[in-house]
Amino acid sequence: MDLQSFRLIAAPHTPMYADGSLNLAVVRHQARHLVSTNVRGAFIAGSTGEGQSLTIEEREFLVEAWIASEVRHSLELIVHVGHNCARDACRLASHAASSGADAVSMHAPSCYKPQSVAALIEFCEPVAASAPALPFYLYDIPSITGVELSSSLFLAEGKSRIPNLAGVKYTNPDLLEVQECLQLDNGTNDILWGCDEALLAGIAFGATGAVGSTYNFAAPLYQRILAAVEAGDWKTARAEQALAVEMVRLLQSFGSTPAAIKFAMKMIGIDCGPLRPPLVNLTEGQQNNLRSALGNLGFLTHITVNKDEESRIALPQSYGNGCQRGTLRKQK
């Protein structure tokens, strides 16, 4: 299988100081780390990035910081502009375009929810038109928005009103629907898979890329999945995916996956600070438990804390080559 054009795109955290204000100096380190681990892009101010907890101005400052990164030319920057207010979403889209972003995306409004695909298209149309030269992606994430409308129908009916409609960031458990999205228009829509713990399924269905939060710190694991699939070694690919499932289950067990991943970033030397309320940060005890658990699982065996050097993560190379699932332990 040829996966040369498949893109891993991270959904980065928004870095903050202890008081919750933006710490934009950290963005350059996030960007450099993504490039060093062969991640192809960043999905800015999405759910992982707490976009809905930021002011309009803060979201604009965040975009500008990513655009200003010295490795910006190596990253595809997709800006999430979703908002409950269409006018604010239009402002964010226009700003992303004028700042030099590569694409914009938005999820459905989550307060007053659209009741039909036609209503969702009507809401998105002026937003996409505010960045007419950029590809526009619907962000389908019903677990956040509570909106369960057909993405394939949105693609089929939206093209006539949204000329720059490029595809969908698909974070939705409905596997039948994603296959319909991929079959539309002779497979020309750009469907970005949004479930890290099931990346292998997205690849098998024919997704053109993937956006995920754990790609921030565990990209080498997913790069090995891609390499195994490209080599036709599905046994190894499945074993590596099983490790990703174990990791995600571990992160989920701490009650706040965003908080757990943010702490994992701190462990590799990129401190993105706390989460904003109402999200809850890990306690000191939880941090110690997560550090130990990730070590026992085989992660974080080499940590570089100097931000002026390359931050990297060493993942267990032997997994899927004779080791039994769940038996990996940190090397002494």
C-alpha positions, -999 to 999 in steps of 0.1 A, spaced: 0 0 0 14 34 -10 12 58 20 37 84 8 10 111 7 -7 101 40 -3 129 66 -1 126 103 -13 159 117 -11 167 154 -38 185 174 -15 205 196 -23 220 230 -25 257 235 4 265 259 -4 285 290 12 300 320 1 288 355 -24 317 357 -41 305 324 -27 332 302 -12 322 268 25 312 268 31 316 231 69 312 234 63 275 237 47 272 203 81 272 185 92 242 206 59 224 198 64 230 161 101 219 161 92 187 180 65 179 154 89 183 126 115 162 143 91 133 147 79 136 110 45 149 118 33 167 87 10 193 102 -9 209 131 -46 214 137 -47 246 157 -73 255 184 -94 224 181 -108 205 210 -73 194 223 -62 230 219 -91 243 240 -102 266 212 -136 272 227 -121 283 260 -100 310 242 -111 345 234 -112 355 197 -81 376 202 -63 347 219 -71 324 190 -57 349 166 -25 353 186 -22 316 187 -25 313 149 1 340 144 25 322 167 23 290 147 27 310 114 58 327 128 75 294 137 108 290 120 97 255 108 64 267 96 73 258 60 75 221 71 40 220 86 6 221 71 -14 245 94 -51 239 96 -69 264 118 -101 255 136 -124 285 134 -156 269 148 -177 291 171 -213 293 182 -214 328 167 -211 326 129 -198 362 127 -169 353 151 -162 322 130 -161 344 99 -136 367 116 -114 338 126 -115 323 91 -106 357 75 -77 361 100 -64 326 93 -64 333 56 -47 367 59 -21 353 83 -10 326 59 -27 294 72 -31 264 48 -67 255 55 -96 262 79 -120 239 96 -150 242 118 -174 220 138 -211 225 141 -223 250 167 -230 232 200 -254 256 218 -282 261 193 -276 229 172 -285 227 136 -313 202 131 -305 194 94 -277 192 70 -291 221 51 -290 242 83 -254 232 89 -244 241 54 -262 275 58 -241 281 90 -208 271 74 -212 288 40 -203 324 51 -174 311 72 -159 292 43 -165 322 21 -144 343 45 -114 323 35 -123 315 -1 -87 307 -13 -82 281 15 -96 245 17 -125 242 41 -130 211 62 -161 202 82 -150 189 116 -174 161 125 -171 154 163 -205 146 178 -189 137 212 -181 174 216 -209 191 196 -238 167 202 -246 171 165 -251 139 146 -256 148 110 -244 130 79 -210 141 68 -214 124 34 -246 143 28 -229 175 39 -202 169 12 -227 159 -14 -250 189 -9 -224 214 3 -202 216 -28 -226 238 -47 -227 264 -19 -192 260 -5 -168 259 -35 -137 254 -13 -152 225 6 -123 200 6 -133 173 30 -140 163 66 -119 159 98 -138 128 109 -138 122 146 -169 101 146 -174 64 155 -198 58 126 -177 36 103 -204 32 76 -206 70 73 -169 75 68 -168 49 40 -196 68 22 -176 100 26 -146 83 10 -166 69 -19 -181 102 -29 -169 121 -60 -147 92 -71 -127 94 -38 -115 129 -43 -126 143 -9 -98 147 17 -109 127 47 -88 132 78 -92 103 103 -97 115 139 -94 84 161 -58 78 171 -67 44 188 -80 32 154 -56 47 129 -52 13 112 -89 12 104 -88 47 89 -58 36 67 -77 5 56 -108 25 47 -87 49 26 -84 80 47 -60 105 32 -45 116 66 -51 117 103 -55 143 130 -48 133 166 -38 145 200 -14 116 209 6 124 177 20 153 198 41 130 219 38 95 204 42 100 167 70 74 163 45 47 173 21 57 146 50 61 121 58 25 127 21 15 120 24 34 87 57 18 78 44 -17 86 13 -12 64 34 1 36 56 -30 38 26 -53 38 33 -64 74 -1 -63 88 8 -85 118 32 -59 130 8 -30 122 -19 -47 143 5 -52 172 16 -16 171 -20 -4 169 -27 -26 200 0 -7 218 -17 26 208 -50 13 222 -32 4 255 -17 38 257 -50 56 249 -69 35 275 -42 44 300 -46 81 293 -84 78 295 -81 61 329 -70 93 345 -104 109 339 -91 138 317 -74 127 285 -64 163 276 -48 167 310 -30 134 307 -16 142 273 -6 177 284 14 161 312 30 137 288 42 167 268 58 181 300 75 148 304 93 151 271 104 186 279 76 207 264 56 222 292 23 235 278 10 245 313 -24 238 328 -58 234 313 -85 261 316 -116 254 336 -139 236 334 -113 210 324 -95 196 353 -57 192 357 -40 160 371 -32 160 407 4 154 417 -4 119 426 -20 113 392 11 128 375 34 104 394 11 74 385 10 84 349 47 88 347 52 53 361 25 38 340 39 52 307 73 40 317 60 5 324 43 5 291 76 12 274 71 49 267 93 78 276 124 58 280 145 88 269 135 123 278 152 155 266 142 184 288 165 210 272 142 230 249 171 241 228 177 205 218 155 181 199 128 167 222 122 131 214 105 100 226 118 65 224 91 39 220 96 1 224 110 -12 191 104 -48 200 67 -46 204 50 -67 177 83 -87 172 78 -115 197 66 -95 228 32 -103 242 7 -75 245 7 -60 280 41 -74 290 64 -45 279 83 -29 307 108 -1 309 143 -13 304 165 -10 335 
